[in-house]
Amino acid sequence: MRYGYWLPVFGGWLRNVENENMKATWAYVKRLAKRSEQIGFDITLIAELNLNDIKGAAADSLDAWSTAAALAAVTERIELMVAVRPTFHLPALLAKQAANIDHISNGRLTLNVVSSWWSDEARKYGVAFEQHDDRYARTSEWLDVLDGVWRQEHFSFSGKYYRVEDNVLAPKPVAKPRPTLYAGGESPAAKDLIARKCDAYLMHGDPPERVREKIADLRERRARVNLPPLKFGIAGYAIVRETEREAQDELRRITDVRQSAAGYANYQQWLAGTELEQRVSLEDYSVSNRGLRSGLVGSPEHVAERLAEFQAAGVDLVLLQFSPQLEEMERFAETIIRRNSSVTTSA
């Protein structure tokens, strides 16, 4: 099991808590990334939105790609998974930009391919907003161009959305055969695309038994196209406390919607722009990516047991959110990562 986390480019993860003591600044995320690789985290996901969907559209948020380039230069080990939305980037240009950051990091850059969902953001930044299945059709071509210019010399492509003639991209990425492509989605169009053209499937939070079913579905889809096995990641919001009562007290605090609701309108747009398999609860609103459904709330023993259940279900990577980020990452590393490492070493 690898341990990762969302970089708090939005200044926090809790829609109901206005100030989480984690500012959306370069100084803070640099400190987090450097410390995280020292205490055992393997990967950080750098989300890409030009507006802040957690704290409200007017709140500060960091740009994903310039942040990733800067982190590549000041870190040594941690994988930098950068979210990318095809409607916001021409594929050959993005391939060039990503290859350069890959060289800065010595092969540590990976991509999380995300279809756009926020119509207001697209309008405010002058980007066309397409319907769900149209976005996936564009993404399919986008991935073909990305893979082609990374792998081939003098690559050409002509499709409905993109045209590239005799492309030259040098140097090619350090990572071979290409940087890892992660993606998530719950619609049939998303699952088929991921099975055919990506390397890993990222899931919203859900209980282990539901995650096991989703992994089986993607494995079956992958087998149909005769490609190497996918890797699987799961989202989770972690609250680790010495006692269950302490953990439940914190859970009640962060799910109290009366504290702040600046992001609620944006969240409604996300619901309207996606095709989810399940209904969304108040807890799902309070913490993004259905993180609380993973059940990583409780004593160190409970959280460790839950993670073991996910690993048994086929999960390779858990992507976590914490608040406040630095303090809770330290707690998680001490009570979960180091404890598990010592158990594995002893065994």
Secondary structure as UniProt FT lines:
FT   STRAND          2..6
FT   TURN            9..10
FT   TURN            15..16
FT   HELIX           26..38
FT   TURN            39..40
FT   STRAND          43..46
FT   TURN            53..55
FT   TURN            57..58
FT   HELIX           64..74
FT   STRAND          79..84
FT   HELIX           86..88
FT   HELIX           91..105
FT   STRAND          109..113
FT   HELIX           119..124
FT   TURN            125..126
FT   HELIX           132..151
FT   STRAND          155..158
FT   STRAND          163..167
FT   STRAND          181..184
FT   HELIX           188..197
FT   STRAND          200..203
FT   HELIX           208..224
FT   TURN            225..226
FT   STRAND          231..237
FT   STRAND          239..240
FT   HELIX           244..254
FT   TURN            257..258
FT   TURN            262..263
FT   HELIX           264..273
FT   HELIX           282..286
FT   HELIX           288..294
FT   STRAND          297..298
FT   HELIX           300..313
FT   STRAND          317..321
FT   HELIX           325..332
FT   HELIX           333..337
FT   HELIX           338..346
//
